[in-house]
Amino acid sequence: MRLTFVDDLGQTYSVDIDPDMELENVMALLEAESGIPATMKGLGVRDNAMLLLRRRVAAGGRRAEQQDAETIRLQILGDPQLMRQLEETQPEVAAAARSNPQRFAQLLTELSMRRASIEQQRLVDIGRLNADPFDVEAQRKIEEAIRQEAVLENLEHALEYSPESFGRVTMLYGGQWASRQGVCRQRRATNNHEP
């Protein structure tokens, strides 16, 4: 049996295997062919790591959605920072991720449907606005949409390149001066007024 593997860089590797060969042996053969490490150490897996074993099934529909929801739930549970962010923004989804996989899948489906509905409504609105290029009101709405898009783009740029402008910045000073005059200078530098 001849199998072809594709890595994340798009390189393909073909190997001939026996149909009764175990997965462990296929992995070893693939490692030898490609140079991609198949050992836990080579892949950077550490002690007490959580790994997801997922079988790829060609079944579609509801079962595939539940598998995707479970994969997302496990990723959230395995990433404490992501879980904190979810608790702040969507506490009901975070609680379901922790204790109720079925409810989590249901909430995820609802969010997906809501997002698809909003996108579909946006496309309908764009079509309506583009229907008559001489309608002044439509042109005003298009201009507002373009302006809003520019604002969001600027916000994204600012978050990416200047995240400190969106949070509290605490300046820490190391060491203290022994003289009273030195402490006053430090206080003056931070408070911008005379003590």
N, C-alpha and C positions, 0 to 999 in steps of 0.2 A: 504494500500500500504506500503510495507517495502522498506526502502532506506538504503544503506550503504554508510557511509562517511569515507574518509581516510584523516588524517591530514598530515602535512609535516614531521612528524617523523615516518610515516608508521602505526600508530595505527588506527584501524578501529572501527567505531561506527555504530550500526544498530538501526534504529528507525522506529516505525510504525506510519504512518501519514494518514490522510484523503486526498484523491486526490484533494479535493477542498480547502485544507488548504492554506493560504497565506504564502508567503515567510517569512514575519516577524515572524509568529508563528513557522515556521519550524526552523528559526534561534534561536529562544528562546528555543525550544525543544532541539536542537543540543547543545546549550550552557549548558543546564542543564545536558545533558548526558555526555558531554566530559570535561566540566570544562574550555573550551576555551572561552574567553570573546567574546561576539558578540556585545558589546556596543562600540561606537566610542571611548569613554575614555579608555575602557579596551584594545582596539587595538592600542592605542597611536596616534589616529588621532587628530590633533590640529585645532584650528580656522584658517580659510582661506586655508585649505588644498585642494589640487586637487585630486579627486578620479576618477578612471576610472571604469565605469560600462561597462562590456563586456558580451555579450551573447555568449555562446558557441554554435556554430552551426556545425552540422556534414557535412556541405558543403565543398567540397575541391576545388582545382583549384585556379583560379585567385581571386575569392572573399576572400578566406582564406588568400592569400598573401596580399591583400589590408588591411584586418583587422590587420594582423601582422605589416604591415608597419605603420598603424595608431597608433597602440599601441606603437611602438618604437618612433614615432614622438612625441606622448604625453609624453612619459618618458623623451625625450630630452628637450622638452619645460618646463617640470616641474623641471628640474635639471640645475640650472644656470652654475655650474662647468662643467657639461657635454656639455652644449651648447658652452661655451668658448673654450673647447678643440676641439669640432667639427669645430668651426669657424677658429681655427688655422690650423687644418689639412685638412679639407674639406669644404672650404667656400661656394661652390655651394650647397652642401647638407644642410648646416646650413641655408642658405637663403631659400631653398625650404621647410625646416622644419618649418620655421616661417610663410611663406606666401602661399605656394602652395603644398597642400597634395598630389595631383596627381603626380606632378613632383618629390616629395620626394619619393613616392612609386616607380616611374620609376627608379630613381637614385639608390635606394636600391636594386632593382632587377638587375640592371646592375652591381653593385658592387658584388652581390652574384654570378652572372654568371661568372664574371671575376675571382673571387676567386675559383670557381669550376673548371674553365678552367685551372688555374695555378696548382691546386692540381692534376688534371687529367694528365697534362703534366709532373708533377713531378713523378707520378706513372709510366708513360710510360718510362721516363728516367731511373728510378730505375730498371725496368724490362729489359731494354736494357743493362744496366751496369752489371746486374747479369747474363746475358745470357752466357757470356764466362768468367769464373773465371781466365783464364790464359792470358787475354788481359791486357797488361801493362798499356795502356792508360785508360782503364776502371777502373783498380785498382787505378790509380792516381786520377781519378775523384771521386771515392768512398772515397778515403782518404781525398780529399778536402771537400767533403760533410760532412764527419764526423767531420773534423776540424771546419767547419763553424757552424755546429750544437753545438759543444762545446763552440764556441765563443758566440753564441746566448744564450746558457744556462748560461754562466758566466755573460753575460750582464744582463740577467733577475735576476740572483742572486744578482748582485751588485745593481741593481735598487731596489730590495726588501729590502736588508739589509744595503746598504750604499747610500741612495739617495742623501746625501749631496755632494757626489763626482761629481754629474752631474749638479750642479747648483752653483750659486754664494753664498758664505757664508759671511755674514756681521757680524763682531763681534761688539757688542755693549758693551760699558763700562759705568757702572752706577757711577754717582758722579764725581766730579773733585776735585783735590787737590789744596789747596790754594797756596802752594809754587811753584815757578818756577821750582825747582828741581823735584818736584813730577810730573808736567806736562811733563817734559823732559823724565822722566822714562817711563811714559805711552806712549809717542810717540815712544820712543826707543823700547818698547815692541811690538808695532804694526808695525813699519817700519823696524825694525832690522838694524838700523844704527844710528850713533851719530847725534844729531841735530846741 
